[in-house]
Amino acid sequence: MTDVSGVSSGASISSPTGDKPSINRILVFVIVAFALLMTTVDVTIIATALPTLQKELHTTVNWAGWTLTAYSFGFVLMLPISGKYSERYGHRKVFLISTVTFTLASLCCGLAGNIYILIVLRVVQAIGGAGITPSVTGIIVQHFGDERDRAVSLFGSIFPIGAMIGPIFGGLFVTYWTWREIFFVNVPIGLLVIILAIYHIPHDLTVRKQEQPSMDFKGILLLGIGILSGMFATSYLGERNVDIHPAVFILLIITAIIAFISFFRHIIQTTHPIIAPRLIYGKGFGAVNLINVALGGVTQGVIALVPLYASRRYDINALDSGTLLVAEGIAAVVFSTLMAMALRRTGYRPPLYAGGLIIITGTVMLAFPPLGNLSPYMWLATSTFLIGVGAGTINPSSRNAGLQLAPEHSSIIASLRSMSLQIGAIITIAIATAIISGFPANQAQIHAHIYMVIAPLLILALPLISKIPEHHGSW
């Protein structure tokens, strides 16, 4: 059982003052929203600076690209670990440490003198960024009372905003300043977030230290090996003109499979695993996680491939191709906000069904040529807009459905959701780019066929929605 704060009632809890701390919910939400926005922008902002990095740091395009890959590796690896630490040591503490780490790493990235140091610092930056989403979710769940469902839902509008403005800011900094400002811009924002958080985010409700189990380092090791091996394999698969059967690729896949099998055996057998098995595949949780992979992660992969598709099939220039993502982002922000307000009346399942069908419709449209008098640009913009509408519609439901089942594990559930999204997107992009690269003479048509294959795969995911426990009202 859980009390109203979402902390397990079987544990002894206390706050530094002995009473539940007061909180200015609007101010706290703004503080954590800026932290989330900062980390989200940083995922995409560097993409526009890759040619500049290659030139000014005297490196190759492959090494410059590793500034993106290294961040993804560090981020996904640290998500479950940071979720566990947030639950164990306190959401506020992990939030502050993560924000400090991200801010300092950003400063050092801007001062980096060569590509190798920059790549290492990007991993450190990702370690800080990975701790923010789980800890922020825990803060909301612990301190926002009957408004936590709406606050968590509104997170869904922050991520597409970051994805939209990141490339724009990156282009402005590279054009009018230097690539270093891409990282320096995080420093004043991070400092402001840290100062405000110290004074306005209340201390955690804590569990007595003698009741805390030891950390599951074996589980962390097995999970880390599995994630890194799997991500290296998918990254290798996504390289152009790569043979998918070399010894290195096979070795990575075998290593990942063995590590994940060992991990699941371990968490079943150990008393206090890093992630409880029920949170991964238990009743309700398994369906939520799979929906996040399919309708969330795969959809992100579909959208990420749109600029490449627009360029190759319709010869749309790079600038116009990038603006296609703005249509998707605006739709996602608007509909995520609207559904956050309506979720208590609709429940979880209707928005998931509706949003899923809209995403599928937009994906199918991408595969077909423009109808009527629509230009290719307007046709693609309409398609991506629909996908954004669907993504925004499912966001509040997919975020709340898992948290409502076990609010006492909010930080770990939030990290699992982020992992699911990353895994779905990475696999989609890697497989799609590998297939496209294998047909150099007909890449545009192959890309269209890929969208036609993804759409029925998403349809197959829709029955999972019936396995998600329904809920109306606050939780």
SVG drawing of the C-alpha trace seen along z (x, -y; Angstrom):
<svg xmlns="http://www.w3.org/2000/svg" viewBox="-15 -36 58 53">
<polyline fill="none" stroke="black" stroke-width="0.4" points="0.0,0.0 1.0,-3.6 0.2,-6.8 -0.9,-10.0 2.8,-11.0 3.4,-7.9 5.9,-6.4 5.6,-2.9 3.6,-2.8 5.5,0.1 8.6,-2.0 9.3,-4.6 9.5,-8.1 10.4,-11.5 11.2,-14.9 14.0,-17.2 11.3,-19.2 9.2,-16.2 6.2,-17.5 5.4,-17.3 7.2,-20.3 5.2,-23.0 5.8,-23.6 5.0,-26.3 4.0,-23.9 4.0,-26.4 7.5,-27.6 8.9,-24.1 7.4,-22.9 9.0,-25.9 12.4,-25.0 12.3,-21.3 10.9,-22.2 13.9,-24.4 16.2,-21.5 14.4,-19.1 14.4,-21.6 18.1,-22.1 18.9,-18.4 16.4,-17.9 17.8,-20.8 21.3,-19.4 20.4,-16.2 19.7,-18.0 21.5,-21.3 24.9,-19.7 23.7,-18.0 24.0,-21.3 27.6,-21.9 29.1,-18.6 30.7,-20.0 32.1,-22.9 33.4,-20.5 35.1,-18.4 36.8,-21.5 37.9,-23.3 38.9,-20.3 40.8,-18.8 39.0,-15.5 37.0,-13.2 33.2,-13.2 33.0,-9.8 34.7,-11.2 32.6,-14.3 29.5,-12.0 30.6,-10.3 29.7,-13.4 26.1,-12.4 26.7,-8.6 28.6,-9.0 25.8,-11.1 23.2,-8.5 25.3,-5.7 25.9,-7.4 22.3,-8.6 20.7,-5.2 23.2,-3.4 22.7,-5.7 18.9,-6.0 18.1,-2.9 21.0,-3.5 20.0,-7.1 16.4,-6.0 17.5,-3.6 19.8,-6.2 17.0,-8.7 14.7,-6.2 17.4,-5.3 19.1,-8.6 16.3,-11.1 14.9,-12.8 16.0,-16.3 19.5,-15.3 19.9,-13.3 18.3,-16.2 20.8,-18.7 23.8,-16.4 22.6,-15.6 22.1,-19.3 25.5,-20.3 27.2,-17.5 25.4,-18.4 26.3,-22.1 29.9,-21.6 30.3,-19.1 28.7,-21.6 31.3,-24.2 34.1,-21.7 32.7,-20.7 32.9,-24.3 36.5,-24.5 37.6,-21.1 40.6,-21.3 40.3,-18.1 37.6,-15.7 38.6,-12.9 38.2,-15.0 35.0,-16.3 33.6,-12.8 34.5,-11.8 32.9,-15.0 29.8,-14.3 29.5,-11.0 29.8,-12.8 27.2,-15.3 24.9,-12.4 25.4,-11.0 24.1,-14.2 21.3,-14.5 20.1,-10.9 19.5,-11.7 17.2,-14.6 14.1,-13.0 13.8,-10.2 14.5,-12.6 12.1,-15.3 9.3,-12.7 10.0,-11.6 9.8,-15.2 6.4,-15.7 5.0,-12.4 6.2,-13.0 5.2,-16.6 2.4,-17.5 -0.5,-15.6 -3.6,-15.3 -2.1,-17.5 0.8,-15.1 -1.0,-13.4 -1.4,-16.7 2.1,-17.9 3.6,-14.6 1.4,-14.8 2.7,-18.3 6.2,-17.0 5.2,-15.6 5.1,-19.2 8.6,-20.0 10.5,-17.4 9.2,-18.3 9.9,-22.0 13.5,-21.1 13.7,-19.0 12.4,-21.9 14.5,-24.7 17.7,-22.7 18.6,-22.7 17.5,-26.4 19.8,-27.6 22.6,-25.4 22.4,-26.9 22.4,-30.5 25.4,-29.8 27.5,-28.2 26.6,-31.0 27.1,-34.0 29.4,-32.8 31.3,-29.5 30.4,-25.9 31.5,-26.4 28.5,-28.5 26.3,-25.5 27.7,-24.2 28.3,-27.5 24.6,-28.4 23.8,-25.6 25.9,-27.2 23.8,-30.2 20.6,-28.1 22.0,-25.3 23.3,-27.8 19.9,-29.4 18.1,-26.0 20.6,-24.9 20.1,-28.1 16.3,-28.1 16.2,-24.3 18.2,-24.7 15.7,-27.3 12.4,-26.1 12.4,-22.3 11.6,-20.8 13.6,-18.1 12.7,-14.5 10.7,-12.3 13.4,-9.8 13.6,-6.2 15.7,-5.3 19.2,-4.3 19.1,-1.0 16.1,0.1 17.8,-0.6 19.2,2.5 22.6,2.6 23.0,1.5 22.7,4.2 26.1,3.8 25.9,7.1 22.6,6.1 24.1,2.7 27.1,4.5 25.0,7.0 22.5,4.3 25.3,2.0 27.1,4.7 23.8,5.6 22.9,2.0 26.3,1.0 26.7,4.1 23.2,3.7 23.7,0.0 27.1,0.6 25.6,3.3 22.7,1.0 25.1,-1.9 27.3,0.4 24.2,1.6 23.3,-2.0 26.6,-2.9 26.4,-3.3 27.5,-0.4 28.1,1.9 28.0,5.7 25.6,6.9 27.3,10.3 30.8,9.5 32.4,11.1 32.3,7.8 28.6,7.3 27.8,11.0 30.0,10.8 28.2,7.7 24.8,9.2 25.8,12.4 27.3,10.4 24.1,8.4 21.8,11.4 23.9,13.2 24.1,10.1 20.3,9.5 19.5,13.2 21.9,13.1 20.4,9.8 16.8,11.1 17.8,14.3 19.6,12.2 16.8,9.8 14.4,12.7 16.7,14.4 18.0,11.5 16.1,9.9 16.7,6.2 17.4,5.9 18.2,2.6 14.9,3.0 12.1,5.1 11.0,7.6 7.3,6.6 8.2,3.1 9.5,4.5 7.1,7.2 4.6,7.5 0.8,7.0 0.2,3.7 3.8,2.7 4.8,4.9 2.1,3.5 3.0,-0.1 6.7,0.5 5.9,2.1 3.5,-0.7 6.3,-3.2 8.7,-1.3 6.3,-1.0 4.1,-4.1 6.7,-6.2 10.2,-5.2 9.4,-3.8 7.4,-7.0 10.5,-9.1 12.6,-7.1 10.0,-7.6 10.1,-11.4 13.9,-11.5 14.2,-9.9 11.8,-12.4 14.4,-15.1 16.5,-12.4 13.4,-11.1 12.3,-14.6 15.7,-15.3 16.1,-12.0 12.6,-11.5 11.5,-15.1 14.8,-17.0 13.6,-19.3 16.6,-21.3 18.1,-20.8 16.5,-23.9 13.0,-23.1 13.5,-19.4 14.3,-20.5 11.2,-22.7 9.0,-19.6 9.9,-18.6 8.5,-21.9 5.0,-20.9 5.3,-17.7 6.7,-19.4 4.0,-22.1 1.3,-19.4 2.9,-17.3 3.1,-20.3 -0.5,-21.5 -2.1,-18.1 0.0,-16.9 -1.2,-19.9 -4.8,-19.5 -4.8,-15.8 -3.2,-16.5 -6.2,-18.6 -8.7,-16.0 -7.0,-12.8 -9.1,-12.5 -12.3,-12.4 -11.0,-10.2 -9.0,-7.7 -5.8,-6.1 -7.0,-3.8 -9.1,-6.0 -6.3,-8.5 -3.9,-5.7 -6.2,-4.1 -6.9,-7.4 -3.3,-8.6 -2.0,-5.3 -4.4,-5.3 -3.4,-8.9 0.3,-8.0 -0.3,-5.1 -2.3,-7.3 0.5,-9.8 3.1,-7.1 1.2,-5.6 0.8,-9.0 4.6,-9.4 4.9,-6.3 2.6,-7.6 3.1,-10.4 1.1,-13.7 -2.6,-13.6 -4.5,-16.3 -2.7,-19.6 -0.7,-19.4 3.1,-20.1 5.5,-17.5 6.4,-19.8 2.8,-20.4 2.1,-16.6 5.0,-15.7 4.2,-18.6 0.6,-17.3 1.9,-13.8 4.3,-14.8 1.7,-17.1 -0.6,-14.1 2.1,-12.1 2.7,-14.9 -1.0,-15.0 -0.9,-11.3 2.3,-11.5 0.9,-14.4 -2.4,-12.5 -0.7,-9.4 1.9,-11.2 -0.1,-11.9 -1.6,-8.4 1.7,-6.6 3.4,-8.7 0.7,-8.2 -0.3,-4.6 2.9,-3.1 3.3,-5.7 -0.2,-5.2 0.5,-1.5 3.4,-2.1 4.0,-5.7 6.5,-4.7 8.8,-3.6 8.2,-6.8 11.9,-7.5 12.6,-4.0 9.4,-3.9 10.3,-7.2 13.8,-5.9 12.2,-2.7 10.0,-4.9 12.9,-7.0 14.8,-3.8 11.9,-2.4 11.7,-5.5 15.4,-5.5 15.5,-1.8 12.6,-2.1 14.1,-5.1 17.6,-3.7 16.5,-0.3 14.2,-2.0 16.8,-4.4 19.6,-1.8 17.6,0.9 16.1,-1.7 19.4,-3.3 21.1,0.1 18.4,1.2 18.4,-2.1 22.2,-2.0 22.0,1.5 20.1,0.2 22.1,-2.9 20.3,-3.0 16.8,-3.2 17.0,-4.6 13.9,-6.9 11.6,-4.1 13.1,-1.7 12.6,-4.4 8.9,-4.6 8.6,-0.8 10.1,-1.0 7.3,-3.4 4.8,-1.0 6.3,1.9 6.4,-0.2 2.7,-1.1 1.3,2.5 3.8,3.2 2.3,0.3 -1.1,1.7 0.0,5.0 0.9,3.0 -2.6,1.6 -4.1,4.7 -1.6,4.1 -3.6,1.1 -6.3,3.4 -3.8,4.8 -3.1,1.3 -5.2,0.8 -7.8,-1.9 -8.1,-4.8 -10.1,-8.0 -9.4,-11.0 -6.3,-11.8 -4.1,-9.1"/>
</svg>
